[in-house]
Amino acid sequence: MITNNEKSTYKAKGIQQAVLVPDTAVYSLINYIADHPVKTDNDLGSEEKFLPDGILLDRKFSLSKKQGNSQPYLQDGRLQKLVAEKILSPTDATFIKQQAATDTVFVWQKNRLSIKVLVSMDTLVSLMQALDQKQRTWDFWPKLQARYKSKYFNSISLPLFSADYNTAIIETTFMCGGTCGGSETLVVQRRNNKWIIIKRLRNWDV
């Protein structure tokens, strides 16, 4: 868990994620995930396409409560467990804590993403507000699915990287209705210029 003292320390140093991790590293990882099926380590038959329809839902909530892409869920001692399992080094864990503690607001830039559609939060809010309040729960998802001709909508968090940028933690969320969806925190690693999943941590599902 990232303590309040750690957050205060990193913020006092003026550390920003944009300085710690270049945008090129962020977009390189996200575009790889958007363009390629991603394999799970030690599971030769498993490949997963995170954006099957090329549609990405923008995310507008950061740990600092400002508008921007939220970061992966790191509570319940997750970083410490990854260090204990030797997936991350103590140096990596400190570097990730520094990234997670910054107040940087990060919003996806469509022209830097290799996806077909980026659905903004403003679009979702406008669509929701156009519906009768009593019917929003039932009408919102059919309207959204009809508008983009897709049953499934996915979002990907801002990645948090290891010190060498070869391991990253991301949160992926898929939604397919008011009572349909799920979220995972994934640890991915770059091997031979390919990103693979080496750890899955379930967040929630319905």
TORKOL-4160 file (C-alpha; in steps of 0.2 Angstrom, whole numbers, padded with zeros to 4 digits, m for minus):
206
<pt num="1" X="0000" Y="0000" Z="0000"/>
<pt num="2" X="0006" Y="0018" Z="m0004"/>
<pt num="3" X="0006" Y="0027" Z="0013"/>
<pt num="4" X="0001" Y="0046" Z="0015"/>
<pt num="5" X="0019" Y="0049" Z="0020"/>
<pt num="6" X="0026" Y="0042" Z="0004"/>
<pt num="7" X="0013" Y="0052" Z="m0006"/>
<pt num="8" X="0018" Y="0068" Z="0003"/>
<pt num="9" X="0037" Y="0064" Z="0001"/>
<pt num="10" X="0036" Y="0061" Z="m0018"/>
<pt num="11" X="0024" Y="0076" Z="m0020"/>
<pt num="12" X="0036" Y="0087" Z="m0010"/>
<pt num="13" X="0050" Y="0083" Z="m0022"/>
<pt num="14" X="0040" Y="0089" Z="m0037"/>
<pt num="15" X="0040" Y="0072" Z="m0045"/>
<pt num="16" X="0029" Y="0070" Z="m0060"/>
<pt num="17" X="0025" Y="0054" Z="m0070"/>
<pt num="18" X="0029" Y="0063" Z="m0086"/>
<pt num="19" X="0047" Y="0065" Z="m0080"/>
<pt num="20" X="0048" Y="0047" Z="m0073"/>
<pt num="21" X="0040" Y="0039" Z="m0088"/>
<pt num="22" X="0040" Y="0046" Z="m0106"/>
<pt num="23" X="0024" Y="0047" Z="m0116"/>
<pt num="24" X="0032" Y="0036" Z="m0129"/>
<pt num="25" X="0034" Y="0021" Z="m0117"/>
<pt num="26" X="0015" Y="0023" Z="m0112"/>
<pt num="27" X="0009" Y="0024" Z="m0130"/>
<pt num="28" X="0020" Y="0010" Z="m0136"/>
<pt num="29" X="0013" Y="m0002" Z="m0123"/>
<pt num="30" X="m0005" Y="0003" Z="m0125"/>
<pt num="31" X="m0004" Y="0002" Z="m0144"/>
<pt num="32" X="0004" Y="m0015" Z="m0143"/>
<pt num="33" X="m0010" Y="m0021" Z="m0133"/>
<pt num="34" X="m0023" Y="m0013" Z="m0145"/>
<pt num="35" X="m0015" Y="m0021" Z="m0160"/>
<pt num="36" X="m0009" Y="m0038" Z="m0155"/>
<pt num="37" X="m0017" Y="m0053" Z="m0145"/>
<pt num="38" X="m0007" Y="m0054" Z="m0129"/>
<pt num="39" X="m0001" Y="m0071" Z="m0123"/>
<pt num="40" X="m0001" Y="m0077" Z="m0105"/>
<pt num="41" X="0016" Y="m0084" Z="m0099"/>
<pt num="42" X="0016" Y="m0103" Z="m0097"/>
<pt num="43" X="0000" Y="m0104" Z="m0107"/>
<pt num="44" X="0005" Y="m0108" Z="m0125"/>
<pt num="45" X="m0013" Y="m0109" Z="m0131"/>
<pt num="46" X="m0020" Y="m0093" Z="m0123"/>
<pt num="47" X="m0020" Y="m0076" Z="m0132"/>
<pt num="48" X="m0031" Y="m0062" Z="m0128"/>
<pt num="49" X="m0036" Y="m0046" Z="m0138"/>
<pt num="50" X="m0040" Y="m0032" Z="m0126"/>
<pt num="51" X="m0048" Y="m0021" Z="m0139"/>
<pt num="52" X="m0057" Y="m0033" Z="m0151"/>
<pt num="53" X="m0067" Y="m0019" Z="m0159"/>
<pt num="54" X="m0054" Y="m0006" Z="m0158"/>
<pt num="55" X="m0065" Y="0004" Z="m0146"/>
<pt num="56" X="m0057" Y="0012" Z="m0130"/>
<pt num="57" X="m0067" Y="0020" Z="m0117"/>
<pt num="58" X="m0058" Y="0035" Z="m0110"/>
<pt num="59" X="m0056" Y="0036" Z="m0091"/>
<pt num="60" X="m0057" Y="0052" Z="m0081"/>
<pt num="61" X="m0053" Y="0048" Z="m0063"/>
<pt num="62" X="m0035" Y="0048" Z="m0056"/>
<pt num="63" X="m0029" Y="0044" Z="m0039"/>
<pt num="64" X="m0027" Y="0063" Z="m0036"/>
<pt num="65" X="m0046" Y="0064" Z="m0040"/>
<pt num="66" X="m0042" Y="0076" Z="m0055"/>
<pt num="67" X="m0048" Y="0072" Z="m0072"/>
<pt num="68" X="m0036" Y="0060" Z="m0080"/>
<pt num="69" X="m0034" Y="0041" Z="m0083"/>
<pt num="70" X="m0035" Y="0031" Z="m0067"/>
<pt num="71" X="m0020" Y="0021" Z="m0061"/>
<pt num="72" X="m0020" Y="0002" Z="m0057"/>
<pt num="73" X="m0027" Y="m0004" Z="m0040"/>
<pt num="74" X="m0011" Y="m0006" Z="m0029"/>
<pt num="75" X="m0019" Y="m0009" Z="m0012"/>
<pt num="76" X="m0019" Y="m0025" Z="m0002"/>
<pt num="77" X="0000" Y="m0026" Z="m0002"/>
<pt num="78" X="0000" Y="m0030" Z="m0020"/>
<pt num="79" X="0017" Y="m0022" Z="m0024"/>
<pt num="80" X="0025" Y="m0031" Z="m0009"/>
<pt num="81" X="0018" Y="m0048" Z="m0015"/>
<pt num="82" X="0026" Y="m0044" Z="m0032"/>
<pt num="83" X="0042" Y="m0041" Z="m0024"/>
<pt num="84" X="0041" Y="m0056" Z="m0014"/>
<pt num="85" X="0038" Y="m0066" Z="m0029"/>
<pt num="86" X="0053" Y="m0058" Z="m0038"/>
<pt num="87" X="0042" Y="m0051" Z="m0052"/>
<pt num="88" X="0048" Y="m0034" Z="m0046"/>
<pt num="89" X="0063" Y="m0028" Z="m0037"/>
<pt num="90" X="0063" Y="m0017" Z="m0022"/>
<pt num="91" X="0069" Y="m0003" Z="m0034"/>
<pt num="92" X="0055" Y="m0006" Z="m0046"/>
<pt num="93" X="0042" Y="m0005" Z="m0032"/>
<pt num="94" X="0049" Y="0012" Z="m0026"/>
<pt num="95" X="0049" Y="0018" Z="m0044"/>
<pt num="96" X="0030" Y="0012" Z="m0046"/>
<pt num="97" X="0026" Y="0021" Z="m0030"/>
<pt num="98" X="0033" Y="0037" Z="m0036"/>
<pt num="99" X="0023" Y="0036" Z="m0052"/>
<pt num="100" X="0007" Y="0032" Z="m0042"/>
<pt num="101" X="0009" Y="0046" Z="m0030"/>
<pt num="102" X="0011" Y="0060" Z="m0043"/>
<pt num="103" X="m0003" Y="0072" Z="m0047"/>
<pt num="104" X="0000" Y="0071" Z="m0066"/>
<pt num="105" X="m0016" Y="0072" Z="m0076"/>
<pt num="106" X="m0015" Y="0060" Z="m0091"/>
<pt num="107" X="m0028" Y="0060" Z="m0105"/>
<pt num="108" X="m0027" Y="0049" Z="m0120"/>
<pt num="109" X="m0023" Y="0058" Z="m0136"/>
<pt num="110" X="m0032" Y="0050" Z="m0150"/>
<pt num="111" X="m0019" Y="0054" Z="m0164"/>
<pt num="112" X="m0006" Y="0044" Z="m0154"/>
<pt num="113" X="m0017" Y="0029" Z="m0152"/>
<pt num="114" X="m0019" Y="0015" Z="m0165"/>
<pt num="115" X="m0037" Y="0012" Z="m0161"/>
<pt num="116" X="m0053" Y="0016" Z="m0172"/>
<pt num="117" X="m0063" Y="0025" Z="m0159"/>
<pt num="118" X="m0059" Y="0033" Z="m0142"/>
<pt num="119" X="m0075" Y="0036" Z="m0133"/>
<pt num="120" X="m0074" Y="0051" Z="m0121"/>
<pt num="121" X="m0081" Y="0053" Z="m0104"/>
<pt num="122" X="m0090" Y="0068" Z="m0110"/>
<pt num="123" X="m0099" Y="0058" Z="m0124"/>
<pt num="124" X="m0104" Y="0045" Z="m0111"/>
<pt num="125" X="m0111" Y="0058" Z="m0099"/>
<pt num="126" X="m0121" Y="0067" Z="m0113"/>
<pt num="127" X="m0128" Y="0051" Z="m0118"/>
<pt num="128" X="m0133" Y="0047" Z="m0101"/>
<pt num="129" X="m0141" Y="0064" Z="m0098"/>
<pt num="130" X="m0151" Y="0063" Z="m0114"/>
<pt num="131" X="m0161" Y="0048" Z="m0107"/>
<pt num="132" X="m0175" Y="0048" Z="m0095"/>
<pt num="133" X="m0169" Y="0047" Z="m0077"/>
<pt num="134" X="m0180" Y="0032" Z="m0073"/>
<pt num="135" X="m0175" Y="0022" Z="m0088"/>
<pt num="136" X="m0156" Y="0026" Z="m0088"/>
<pt num="137" X="m0151" Y="0010" Z="m0080"/>
<pt num="138" X="m0160" Y="0000" Z="m0094"/>
<pt num="139" X="m0158" Y="0011" Z="m0109"/>
<pt num="140" X="m0140" Y="0017" Z="m0108"/>
<pt num="141" X="m0131" Y="0002" Z="m0113"/>
<pt num="142" X="m0142" Y="m0003" Z="m0128"/>
<pt num="143" X="m0140" Y="0015" Z="m0134"/>
<pt num="144" X="m0121" Y="0015" Z="m0132"/>
<pt num="145" X="m0120" Y="m0002" Z="m0141"/>
<pt num="146" X="m0131" Y="0003" Z="m0155"/>
<pt num="147" X="m0121" Y="0020" Z="m0157"/>
<pt num="148" X="m0104" Y="0011" Z="m0159"/>
<pt num="149" X="m0110" Y="m0006" Z="m0166"/>
<pt num="150" X="m0102" Y="m0016" Z="m0152"/>
<pt num="151" X="m0107" Y="m0026" Z="m0137"/>
<pt num="152" X="m0091" Y="m0024" Z="m0128"/>
<pt num="153" X="m0082" Y="m0008" Z="m0121"/>
<pt num="154" X="m0065" Y="m0008" Z="m0114"/>
<pt num="155" X="m0054" Y="0004" Z="m0104"/>
<pt num="156" X="m0036" Y="0003" Z="m0100"/>
<pt num="157" X="m0028" Y="0012" Z="m0086"/>
<pt num="158" X="m0012" Y="0023" Z="m0087"/>
<pt num="159" X="0002" Y="0010" Z="m0085"/>
<pt num="160" X="0015" Y="0010" Z="m0070"/>
<pt num="161" X="0032" Y="0004" Z="m0076"/>
<pt num="162" X="0047" Y="m0004" Z="m0068"/>
<pt num="163" X="0063" Y="0005" Z="m0068"/>
<pt num="164" X="0069" Y="m0002" Z="m0084"/>
<pt num="165" X="0052" Y="0000" Z="m0092"/>
<pt num="166" X="0051" Y="m0019" Z="m0097"/>
<pt num="167" X="0038" Y="m0023" Z="m0084"/>
<pt num="168" X="0022" Y="m0014" Z="m0082"/>
<pt num="169" X="0006" Y="m0014" Z="m0071"/>
<pt num="170" X="m0011" Y="m0010" Z="m0080"/>
<pt num="171" X="m0029" Y="m0011" Z="m0076"/>
<pt num="172" X="m0041" Y="m0017" Z="m0089"/>
<pt num="173" X="m0060" Y="m0016" Z="m0088"/>
<pt num="174" X="m0073" Y="m0022" Z="m0099"/>
<pt num="175" X="m0091" Y="m0018" Z="m0099"/>
<pt num="176" X="m0105" Y="m0025" Z="m0108"/>
<pt num="177" X="m0121" Y="m0019" Z="m0099"/>
<pt num="178" X="m0127" Y="m0013" Z="m0082"/>
<pt num="179" X="m0124" Y="m0030" Z="m0074"/>
<pt num="180" X="m0111" Y="m0036" Z="m0086"/>
<pt num="181" X="m0092" Y="m0033" Z="m0084"/>
<pt num="182" X="m0076" Y="m0036" Z="m0075"/>
<pt num="183" X="m0059" Y="m0028" Z="m0071"/>
<pt num="184" X="m0042" Y="m0035" Z="m0069"/>
<pt num="185" X="m0025" Y="m0029" Z="m0064"/>
<pt num="186" X="m0012" Y="m0036" Z="m0075"/>
<pt num="187" X="0007" Y="m0037" Z="m0074"/>
<pt num="188" X="0014" Y="m0038" Z="m0091"/>
<pt num="189" X="0032" Y="m0040" Z="m0097"/>
<pt num="190" X="0042" Y="m0036" Z="m0113"/>
<pt num="191" X="0051" Y="m0051" Z="m0120"/>
<pt num="192" X="0059" Y="m0051" Z="m0137"/>
<pt num="193" X="0049" Y="m0035" Z="m0142"/>
<pt num="194" X="0033" Y="m0043" Z="m0137"/>
<pt num="195" X="0022" Y="m0040" Z="m0121"/>
<pt num="196" X="0015" Y="m0055" Z="m0112"/>
<pt num="197" X="0005" Y="m0057" Z="m0096"/>
<pt num="198" X="0014" Y="m0064" Z="m0081"/>
<pt num="199" X="0002" Y="m0061" Z="m0067"/>
<pt num="200" X="m0017" Y="m0058" Z="m0066"/>
<pt num="201" X="m0026" Y="m0050" Z="m0051"/>
<pt num="202" X="m0045" Y="m0050" Z="m0051"/>
<pt num="203" X="m0053" Y="m0034" Z="m0046"/>
<pt num="204" X="m0071" Y="m0036" Z="m0048"/>
<pt num="205" X="m0084" Y="m0044" Z="m0060"/>
<pt num="206" X="m0103" Y="m0045" Z="m0062"/>
